[in-house]
Amino acid sequence: MAKGSSYYRLMQLMENVGDIMRNPESVLNSLTEHSTQTNYKFERLYRVLFNEEMFYMAYQRIYAKQGNMTEGSDGKTIDEMSLARIEKLIGSLRDETYQPNPARRTYIRRKTERCVLLVLRRLTTN
């Protein structure tokens, strides 16, 4: 049994490394596909955040959008994103010291006189 359990542990470890190194596009596609299955159990989601390329992809998706230069609750904009900030964030996620900070909540009045809640989050930890 010990020999089998060590093999199982090795296979789990190899699978975890694979999660970290997987292409972010394929990871997101897989998550999207499984999200439609009501009985699907997601595992190791936290490890997806160890992949630097996931942050690059997120940056690409938001940097050109309107409002991206709005300051977060820390007073920083997306323009101040850097490799060092990404590495620091991933490091705090890995060693489990990441603590999310409060978001700034603001209501915006639309043309229809309806108010919409806008939540501005910080990009990194302190």
C-alpha positions in Angstrom: 0.0 0.0 0.0 2.9 2.4 0.8 4.3 1.9 -2.7 1.0 2.6 -4.3 0.4 5.7 -2.2 3.8 7.2 -3.0 3.0 6.6 -6.7 -0.4 8.3 -6.2 1.4 11.3 -4.5 3.9 11.6 -7.3 1.1 11.7 -9.9 -0.7 14.4 -7.9 2.5 16.4 -7.7 3.0 16.1 -11.4 -0.6 17.1 -12.0 -0.2 20.2 -9.8 3.0 21.3 -11.7 1.0 20.9 -14.9 -1.7 23.2 -13.5 0.9 25.9 -12.8 2.5 25.6 -16.3 -0.7 25.2 -18.4 -1.6 27.7 -21.0 -4.0 30.3 -19.4 -6.3 30.2 -22.4 -6.8 26.5 -22.1 -7.3 26.7 -18.3 -10.0 29.4 -18.7 -11.7 27.4 -21.5 -11.7 24.3 -19.3 -13.1 26.2 -16.3 -15.8 27.8 -18.6 -16.8 24.4 -20.0 -17.0 22.8 -16.5 -19.0 25.7 -15.1 -22.0 24.7 -17.1 -22.1 21.3 -15.3 -24.0 21.7 -12.1 -22.5 18.6 -10.4 -18.8 19.3 -11.4 -16.5 19.7 -8.5 -13.7 22.3 -9.1 -10.3 21.4 -7.5 -7.0 23.2 -7.2 -8.5 26.6 -8.4 -6.1 28.4 -6.1 -3.1 27.0 -7.9 -4.3 28.6 -11.2 -3.3 31.9 -9.6 0.4 30.8 -9.4 0.7 31.1 -13.2 2.3 34.4 -14.2 0.8 34.1 -17.7 -2.7 34.2 -16.2 -1.9 37.7 -14.9 -0.5 38.8 -18.2 -3.7 37.6 -19.9 -5.8 39.5 -17.4 -3.8 42.6 -18.0 -4.2 42.3 -21.8 -8.0 42.0 -21.3 -8.4 45.2 -19.3 -5.6 47.6 -20.2 -7.4 49.0 -23.3 -10.9 49.2 -21.7 -12.5 52.5 -20.8 -12.0 53.3 -17.1 -8.9 51.3 -16.7 -7.0 54.3 -15.4 -9.4 54.7 -12.5 -7.5 54.5 -9.2 -8.2 51.5 -6.9 -8.6 51.8 -3.2 -4.8 51.9 -2.9 -4.6 54.9 -5.2 -2.8 53.0 -7.9 -3.8 52.5 -11.5 -3.3 49.6 -13.9 -0.6 51.7 -15.6 1.6 51.0 -12.5 1.4 47.2 -13.0 4.8 45.6 -13.3 6.5 42.2 -13.2 7.7 42.9 -9.7 4.1 43.5 -8.5 2.9 40.3 -10.2 5.7 38.3 -8.6 5.0 39.8 -5.2 1.3 38.9 -5.5 2.1 35.3 -6.6 4.6 35.0 -3.8 2.0 36.1 -1.2 -0.5 33.6 -2.7 2.0 30.8 -2.6 3.0 31.3 1.1 -0.6 32.0 2.0 0.0 35.5 3.4 -2.2 37.2 0.9 -4.8 39.4 2.6 -7.3 41.1 0.3 -7.8 44.8 1.1 -11.1 46.7 1.2 -12.6 47.8 -2.1 -13.8 51.3 -2.8 -17.5 51.3 -3.6 -18.9 54.2 -5.7 -22.3 54.7 -7.3 -22.3 56.1 -10.8 -25.4 57.8 -12.2 -26.3 56.6 -15.7 -28.0 58.6 -18.5 -31.3 56.9 -17.5 -30.9 58.4 -14.0 -30.4 54.9 -12.7 -27.4 54.4 -10.3 -25.0 51.6 -10.8 -22.5 50.3 -8.2 -18.9 50.4 -9.2 -16.4 48.4 -7.1 -12.8 49.4 -7.4 -10.4 46.9 -6.0 -6.7 47.1 -5.3 -4.3 45.3 -7.7 -1.9 43.9 -5.1 -1.2 43.6 -1.4 0.6 46.3 0.7 
